[in-house]
Amino acid sequence: MGDTGLKTATQIAAGSIAVGVAVLALKAAAWWLTGSAALYSDALETVVNVAASIIALYALHIANQPADRDHPFGHAKAEFLAAAVEGALIVAAAASILRSAWFAWHHPHRLETPFLGIGLNMVATAANAGWAQLLLRVSRRARSPALAADARHLLADVATSCGIAVGVVLVVVTGKLWLDPAVAALTAVYVLWSGVRLIKTSVGGLMDEALDDGTLADIQAVIGEFGGGALEAHDLRTRQAGQTTFLEFHLVVPGDMRVAAAHEICDRIEAAFRERMSHLVVNIHVEPEHKAKHSGVVRI
């Protein structure tokens, strides 16, 4: 990530904390005014949002530290770790929501000033929706897993908030008090699912999961287009670390090719990757033609 991208991502992460605190105040007021278990669940999820934003800001600070003696490949995986921690917090919030719903189910009560509470909740939801869209745009430009995780969580929060508002309205209209804890429980299930999914994605990054098939196809196309003079490329390996993608492969050249000529092919391929995929770090191992594999390779 360049200096400008880092500055923007850091500013956005800091802004997320401020927005999260404001939204939390609104949702906490909505819960306090109504006593609704469903609105409590929404407020509790926002507590996780604030904590996640703080974690994302710290992760960006760590991830963008330059490589050093102890971390020669840099610190980019701090963002995946932050996203995994956020997922764990979401799971914990889901457990707390289920607990609240259980008590509300056994001790139902009428909601106080429900429409005022819903109004405050919807103002908070609108703020979350707008901020989530901004986070998504910045996360794509900055290739930031931490900001992307924050954005996905906010979007999930928007969806649950809308469902909760509908549920609270139904409680008031029908007078069926059991709907309040039922909506809270359904919210908890959705929150739990989003937390588990986020943990799974983060673990994939920490475990050096390969790139998707579409990106791999693009990489192979570049090698095929700019590897003229070589015979084939094989043993392509990729991994993602924060904003950086690492690629390594073996490039087979004619046995009588001079080192300088083989190096020129590598330079040409690397230059093409810098132009088309600037986030890519490439490591090419040159081999003579008797090392060719002929199957499962990139033909040049």
N, C-alpha and C positions, 0 to 999 in steps of 0.2 A: 504494500500500500504506500503510495507516495505521501509526502508531507501534507499536501492539501487534503488528500483523502483521509489521512489520519486525523487531521484537525477537525474536519467535518464530522467524521464518525464519533470522535470524542465529544464534540459539542452536542451532537444528537443524543448520545448516551447520557450526558449530563442533563439535557433537556427532559429526557424520559423520567428522570428522578423527580424533577419539579412537577411535570404533568401527573405522574403517578401519585404524588402527595396530594395534589389538588383533587384528583378523582377519588382518592381514598377518603378525603374529608367529606365530599358530597355523598358517597355511598354509605359511609359510617353514619352520617346524619339521617339518611333515608332509613337505615335499619333502626336507629335509636328512636325515630319518630313513630315507626310502625310496629316494632317488635317482631317483624316478619323473619321466620327462619330462612326463607328464600333470599330475602335481601341481605341477611347476615352472610349467607354463602357467597353472595356477590362481593360484599365488602371484604370478606376474608381472602378471596382470590386476588383482590387488588393489593392487599398486604404483600402477597407473593410478587405481584408486579413490581412494587417498589423495591423489594429485596433483589429481584432479578435485575432491575435497572442498575442498582448499585454494583452488583456482581459483574454485569456487562461492562460498566465503565472501568472497573479494576482490571477485567480481563483484557480489554483493549490496550490499557497501559502496559500490561505485561507482554501481550502478544506482539507488540510493536517495538519491543526492545531489540537492539541489534544482536546478531549471533555473537556468542562469546566462547571462551575456552570450554566451559562446561556444557554449552548448548550450541554446538557448531551448526546445527540446522535451524537455529532461531527458536523463538518462543511461541510460534503461532498456535500451537495446540492448546494454549491456555484458553482460547475461545471455545473449543470443544468441551473442555473441562467445565467451563463456566455454564455452558448450555446444559451439561449433564446435571450440575448442581441445581440449576433452575428447574429441571424436570423433577428432581427429587423433592424440591420445595412444593411443586404443584401436586405431587402425590400426597405429601403431608397435609396440604390444604384440603384435598378431597376427603381424607380421613376425618379431619376436623368437621367438615361440612356434614358428613354422614352422622357423626356423633350428635351434632346440633339437631339434625332432622329427626333422629331417633327420639330425643327428648321432647321435641315439639310434637311428634306424633302421639306420644303418650300424655302430653299436657297441652292440648290445643287451646288457643285463646284468640279472641277477636283482634283484628289489626286496628291500630290507631292511625288516624289521618293518612289513610293508604294512598290517596291520590297525590298528596304533597310528596310523600316518599317516592312514589313512582316518577313524579316529575323531576325530582333531584337526581334520581337514578338515571333517567334518560339523558339529562344534561351531561352527566359523567360519561355515559355510553357514547354520546356524540363526540366528546373530546377524545375518548380512546380510539374511536374509529378513524378520525382525522389523523391522529398521531401515528397510528399503526400503518397507514398508507405512506406517510412520510418515512417511517422506519424501513419499510419494504424497499422504497426507492433508493435510499442511502445504502442499505445493506447490499443491494445488487451492485451498485457502483463500487462500493468499498470491498466487496466480496468478504463480508464479515458474518461468520456463523453466529456470533453473540448477538448482533443486532437483528439478524434474521430470526433467531429464536425468540427474542423480545417481541418482534412484530407479530409472529405467529401466535404467541401467547395472548397478546392484546386482541387480535382478531377473534381468538377463541372466547376471550372475555366479552367481546361485543356480542357474539352469538348467544352466549349464556345469559347475558344481561337482558337481551330482547325476549328470550324465552321466559325468564324470571318475571319480567314486567307483565307478560301475558298471563302467567300463572297467578300473580297477585291480583290482577283485575278479575280473573275468574273466581278467586276466593271471595272478593267483595260482592260480585254480581250474584253468585250462586249461594253464598253463605256457607259453603262446604269448607270448614276449617282444615280438614285433612289434606286439602289440595296444597296448602302452604308447605308442610314438611315433604309432601310427595314431590313437589317441584324442586325443593332443595336437594332431595335425594337424587333425582334425575340429573340435576346440575353437577352433583358430586361425581356421578358415573362418567359424565362427559369430561369433566376436569381431569379425572383419573386417567381416562383414555389419552387425552392430549399430553399429560405428563409422561406416561409410558412411551408414547410415540417419540417425544422429544428426547428421552433418555436413549432410546434405540438409535436414533439418528446420530446423537453425539458419540455414542460408543462406536458406531461405524467409523467416524472420523478418527477417534483415538486409536482404533485398531487398524488404521491404514487401509480402509476399504478402497477398492479400485473405483475409478471414475465410471460414470454411466456409459452405456454403449454408444450413445450419440456423440459424446465428446471423444471417446476412443476412435470412432470412425473419422472424426475431423482430424485427429492427430495422425492417423494412418494416411489420410489423404495428403497432408502436408509433406510427410516423409516421401510418399510416392511421387509427388510433384517436383520436389526440390532435391531428391536424392540421385539425380542423374549421374551415371558413372559408377554407382554402386550396383550390387546385384540383388540384395534383399535386406530386409530388416527383420529381426526376430527377437523373441523374449522381451516384448514390451511390458514394462511394469509402471504403474502409476499409483500415486497416493496424494491425498489432499491434506494440507496442514494450514488451517486458517485460510488466509487469502492466497496462499501459494500452492501451486500444483507441482509435484515432482514427477519427472518422466525419465526413465532410463531404458535403453534398448541396445542391441548389438547390431552393428551395420557391417554387412559382408561386402568386401571389395575384391576385385581381381587380385590374384596372388602376386602379380608383377607390378602392381600399382605402387608408385612412390609415396612415401609418407606425406610429403607436402600436398600431393594431389588428393589423398584420402582426407587430409585435414581441411582442404578447401571445400570438399563436399559437406563435411560436418559443419563448417562455418556457414555454408549456404543454408543448411537446414535450420540451424540455430537462429540465423537472421530472420528466416521466415516465421519461426515461432515467436520471436520477439515482436514482430510486426502484427501478427494475428492473435497471439495469446501471450500478452506481456507478463502475465502472472506465472508463466511456466518456467521452471528451472530444469534444464535438460542435461543429461549425462549420457554420452554416446561412447560405446566401446567398439572399436574397429577390429574386425577379424578377417583373415584371409579366406578365399573362396572354399577351401576344403572344410570350413566350419559351417557351410550352408546347411540348412535344414530342409528346405524345399516344401515343407508343409506347415500350415499355421503361421505363415510369414506375410510380410508386406512386400509385394512384388514392385520392383523399381524398373 
